[in-house]
Amino acid sequence: MTRDPASWSREELLTALAERDAVIAALMAEIEQLKRRVGMDSSNSSLPPGSDGLAARDKRAKKPKKRSPRPRGGQCACR
């Protein structure tokens, strides 16, 4: 069992703080890496579009089609 930190010497306290600072720095780096990975989808990485989740697919909504100036239908059969 560990001793009460109130009874630690100055050197032990400084060592414990340095160890905790190192752990905190490593965890912060891991958090940043995970945030970058979560933000990736097919639009900003080399991932295929099928790997995007459903929310990302909905976000990438289809653009409305432009209407053509030409009339609808095939060739005129009036001749």
Backbone as a printed PyTorch tensor [residue, N CA C, xyz], in Angstrom:
tensor([[[  0.8450,  -1.1690,   0.0000],
         [  0.0000,   0.0000,   0.0000],
         [  0.8990,   1.2450,   0.0000]],

        [[  0.4600,   2.3030,  -0.6450],
         [  1.2750,   3.5130,  -0.7130],
         [  1.1040,   4.3420,   0.5500]],

        [[  2.1280,   5.1140,   0.8030],
         [  2.0990,   5.9890,   1.9820],
         [  1.2490,   7.2180,   1.6940]],

        [[  0.8990,   7.9010,   2.7440],
         [  0.1490,   9.1420,   2.6380],
         [  1.0550,  10.2080,   2.0130]],

        [[  0.6120,  10.8940,   0.9410],
         [  1.4670,  11.9060,   0.3020],
         [  1.8960,  13.0290,   1.2440]],

        [[  1.1790,  13.2510,   2.3130],
         [  1.5660,  14.3030,   3.2590],
         [  2.8750,  13.9710,   3.9620]],

        [[  3.2230,  12.6840,   4.0110],
         [  4.4640,  12.2920,   4.6870],
         [  5.6360,  12.1250,   3.7190]],

        [[  5.4400,  12.4000,   2.4340],
         [  6.5120,  12.2420,   1.4470],
         [  7.5340,  13.3610,   1.5900]],

        [[  8.7550,  13.0580,   1.1890],
         [  9.7960,  14.0900,   1.1740],
         [  9.6090,  14.9560,  -0.0720]],

        [[ 10.3290,  16.0510,  -0.1060],
         [ 10.2360,  16.9700,  -1.2510],
         [ 10.6270,  16.2710,  -2.5510]],

        [[ 11.6770,  15.4600,  -2.5170],
         [ 12.1410,  14.7570,  -3.7150],
         [ 11.0890,  13.7580,  -4.2110]],

        [[ 10.4530,  13.0710,  -3.2600],
         [  9.4120,  12.1140,  -3.6480],
         [  8.2200,  12.8300,  -4.2840]],

        [[  7.8720,  13.9730,  -3.7350],
         [  6.7730,  14.7510,  -4.3090],
         [  7.1140,  15.2350,  -5.7160]],

        [[  8.3330,  15.7360,  -5.9030],
         [  8.7470,  16.2110,  -7.2250],
         [  8.7830,  15.0670,  -8.2340]],

        [[  9.2450,  13.8940,  -7.8020],
         [  9.2780,  12.7290,  -8.6830],
         [  7.8620,  12.3160,  -9.0710]],

        [[  6.9640,  12.2990,  -8.0940],
         [  5.5770,  11.9250,  -8.3740],
         [  4.9280,  12.9230,  -9.3310]],

        [[  5.2000,  14.2100,  -9.1410],
         [  4.6520,  15.2270, -10.0380],
         [  5.2010,  15.0740, -11.4490]],

        [[  6.4900,  14.8020, -11.5750],
         [  7.0900,  14.6230, -12.8940],
         [  6.4890,  13.4120, -13.6040]],

        [[  6.2660,  12.3280, -12.8560],
         [  5.6520,  11.1380, -13.4530],
         [  4.2290,  11.4350, -13.9130]],

        [[  3.4900,  12.1560, -13.0950],
         [  2.1150,  12.4990, -13.4690],
         [  2.0900,  13.4390, -14.6620]],

        [[  3.0300,  14.3760, -14.7260],
         [  3.1030,  15.2720, -15.8810],
         [  3.3750,  14.4910, -17.1580]],

        [[  4.2460,  13.4830, -17.0750],
         [  4.5480,  12.6660, -18.2500],
         [  3.3210,  11.8750, -18.6870]],

        [[  2.5850,  11.3310, -17.7330],
         [  1.3680,  10.5760, -18.0630],
         [  0.3300,  11.5000, -18.6890]],

        [[  0.1660,  12.6870, -18.1330],
         [ -0.8080,  13.6470, -18.6650],
         [ -0.4340,  14.0530, -20.0830]],

        [[  0.8440,  14.3060, -20.3470],
         [  1.2840,  14.6880, -21.6920],
         [  1.0210,  13.5600, -22.6860]],

        [[  1.2870,  12.3120, -22.2910],
         [  1.0400,  11.1780, -23.1830],
         [ -0.4490,  11.0220, -23.4650]],

        [[ -1.2720,  11.2040, -22.4500],
         [ -2.7180,  11.0790, -22.6420],
         [ -3.2690,  12.2070, -23.5110]],

        [[ -2.7530,  13.4110, -23.3470],
         [ -3.1900,  14.5320, -24.1850],
         [ -2.8320,  14.2930, -25.6440]],

        [[ -1.6370,  13.7400, -25.9050],
         [ -1.2410,  13.4250, -27.2770],
         [ -2.1570,  12.3560, -27.8650]],

        [[ -2.5080,  11.3720, -27.0680],
         [ -3.4050,  10.3140, -27.5470],
         [ -4.7960,  10.8720, -27.8400]],

        [[ -5.2710,  11.7810, -27.0130],
         [ -6.5790,  12.4040, -27.2430],
         [ -6.5720,  13.1740, -28.5540]],

        [[ -5.5150,  13.9450, -28.8120],
         [ -5.4270,  14.7030, -30.0650],
         [ -5.4240,  13.7670, -31.2740]],

        [[ -4.6910,  12.6650, -31.1740],
         [ -4.6450,  11.6960, -32.2650],
         [ -6.0310,  11.0950, -32.5010]],

        [[ -6.7390,  10.7650, -31.4440],
         [ -8.0760,  10.1910, -31.5830],
         [ -9.0620,  11.2040, -32.1500]],

        [[ -8.9280,  12.4710, -31.7780],
         [ -9.8000,  13.5080, -32.3400],
         [ -9.5890,  13.6320, -33.8440]],

        [[ -8.3170,  13.5700, -34.2850],
         [ -8.0450,  13.6420, -35.7210],
         [ -8.6360,  12.4370, -36.4410]],

        [[ -8.5190,  11.2580, -35.8320],
         [ -9.0220,  10.0440, -36.4620],
         [-10.5480,  10.0580, -36.5500]],

        [[-11.2100,  10.5820, -35.5330],
         [-12.6720,  10.6420, -35.5400],
         [-13.1540,  11.5920, -36.6330]],

        [[-12.4120,  12.6470, -36.8830],
         [-12.8170,  13.6210, -37.8810],
         [-12.5910,  13.1900, -39.3160]],

        [[-12.0040,  12.0310, -39.5410],
         [-11.7190,  11.5840, -40.9030],
         [-12.9440,  10.9430, -41.5400]],

        [[-13.1350,  11.2470, -42.8090],
         [-14.1240,  10.5500, -43.6160],
         [-13.5940,  10.5000, -45.0430]],

        [[-14.4090,  10.0650, -45.9640],
         [-13.9150,   9.8740, -47.3220],
         [-13.5660,  11.1890, -48.0070]],

        [[-14.0860,  12.3080, -47.5120],
         [-13.8010,  13.5820, -48.1710],
         [-12.4370,  14.1500, -47.7920]],

        [[-11.8630,  13.7430, -46.6530],
         [-10.5830,  14.3140, -46.2410],
         [ -9.5240,  13.2530, -45.9600]],

        [[ -9.6990,  12.0550, -46.5110],
         [ -8.6990,  11.0030, -46.3440],
         [ -8.7950,  10.0590, -47.5360]],

        [[ -8.0070,   9.0100, -47.5060],
         [ -8.0280,   8.0550, -48.6160],
         [ -9.0230,   6.9260, -48.3800]],

        [[ -9.9360,   7.1100, -47.4310],
         [-10.9350,   6.0870, -47.1480],
         [-11.9860,   6.0460, -48.2590]],

        [[-12.5230,   4.8690, -48.5850],
         [-13.5830,   4.7980, -49.5860],
         [-14.8920,   5.3450, -49.0130]],

        [[-15.7900,   5.8470, -49.8590],
         [-17.0470,   6.4140, -49.3670],
         [-17.9030,   5.4200, -48.5930]],

        [[-17.7600,   4.1410, -48.8740],
         [-18.5470,   3.1440, -48.1610],
         [-18.1660,   3.0140, -46.7030]],

        [[-17.0030,   3.5090, -46.3220],
         [-16.5790,   3.4040, -44.9250],
         [-17.1440,   4.5300, -44.0680]],

        [[-17.7820,   5.5190, -44.6860],
         [-18.4130,   6.5940, -43.9220],
         [-19.6310,   6.0370, -43.1930]],

        [[-19.9010,   6.5630, -42.0430],
         [-21.0910,   6.1510, -41.3110],
         [-22.3400,   6.7520, -41.9360]],

        [[-23.4950,   6.3980, -41.4040],
         [-24.7470,   6.9090, -41.9520],
         [-24.8720,   8.4110, -41.7630]],

        [[-24.3920,   8.9320, -40.6570],
         [-24.4790,  10.3700, -40.4130],
         [-23.6480,  11.1420, -41.4340]],

        [[-22.4800,  10.6190, -41.7840],
         [-21.6310,  11.2940, -42.7650],
         [-22.2610,  11.2370, -44.1490]],

        [[-22.9490,  10.1430, -44.4450],
         [-23.6160,  10.0380, -45.7450],
         [-24.7610,  11.0320, -45.8380]],

        [[-25.5000,  11.2180, -44.7510],
         [-26.5920,  12.1830, -44.7560],
         [-26.0580,  13.6020, -44.8860]],

        [[-24.9030,  13.8570, -44.2670],
         [-24.2910,  15.1760, -44.3200],
         [-23.9060,  15.5260, -45.7570]],

        [[-23.4880,  14.4990, -46.5040],
         [-23.0680,  14.6760, -47.8780],
         [-24.2880,  14.5430, -48.7830]],

        [[-25.2520,  15.4010, -48.6120],
         [-26.5130,  15.3030, -49.3490],
         [-26.2780,  15.5300, -50.8390]],

        [[-27.1470,  14.9170, -51.6300],
         [-27.0250,  15.0720, -53.0790],
         [-27.4230,  16.4860, -53.4770]],

        [[-26.7370,  17.0000, -54.4760],
         [-27.0550,  18.3180, -54.9840],
         [-28.2990,  18.2070, -55.8620]],

        [[-29.1660,  19.2010, -55.8280],
         [-30.3360,  19.1390, -56.7090],
         [-29.8950,  19.2450, -58.1660]],

        [[-30.5650,  18.4810, -59.0220],
         [-30.2000,  18.4830, -60.4410],
         [-30.6820,  19.7680, -61.1000]],

        [[-29.8730,  20.2720, -62.0280],
         [-30.2680,  21.4420, -62.7950],
         [-31.2030,  20.9920, -63.9120]],

        [[-32.1860,  21.7810, -64.1860],
         [-33.0900,  21.4630, -65.2880],
         [-32.4210,  21.8460, -66.5920]],

        [[-32.5630,  20.9880, -67.5530],
         [-31.9950,  21.2380, -68.8670],
         [-32.8810,  22.2320, -69.6130]],

        [[-32.2800,  23.0880, -70.4240],
         [-33.1080,  24.0230, -71.2000],
         [-33.8570,  23.3130, -72.3320]],

        [[-33.4550,  22.0910, -72.6560],
         [-34.1300,  21.3580, -73.7300],
         [-35.3980,  20.6990, -73.2010]],

        [[-36.3770,  20.5050, -74.0560],
         [-37.6250,  19.8810, -73.6130],
         [-37.4260,  18.4040, -73.2900]],

        [[-38.3040,  17.8800, -72.4500],
         [-38.2370,  16.4820, -72.0670],
         [-38.7600,  15.6090, -73.2000]],

        [[-38.3410,  14.3500, -73.1720],
         [-38.8500,  13.3950, -74.1490],
         [-37.8060,  13.0520, -75.1900]],

        [[-38.1350,  12.0890, -76.0120],
         [-37.2070,  11.6290, -77.0410],
         [-37.3670,  12.4250, -78.3220]],

        [[-37.0620,  11.7480, -79.4310],
         [-37.1710,  12.4180, -80.7220],
         [-38.6390,  12.6090, -81.0740]],

        [[-38.8890,  13.6570, -81.7810],
         [-40.2470,  13.9320, -82.2280],
         [-40.5970,  12.9360, -83.3340]],

        [[-41.7180,  12.2590, -83.2260],
         [-42.1470,  11.2690, -84.2250],
         [-43.2350,  11.8580, -85.1110]],

        [[-43.1890,  13.1380, -85.3570],
         [-44.2670,  13.7960, -86.0860],
         [-44.0610,  13.7740, -87.5950]],

        [[-43.0270,  13.2810, -88.1740],
         [-42.8410,  13.2830, -89.6290],
         [-43.3520,  12.0750, -90.2670]]])
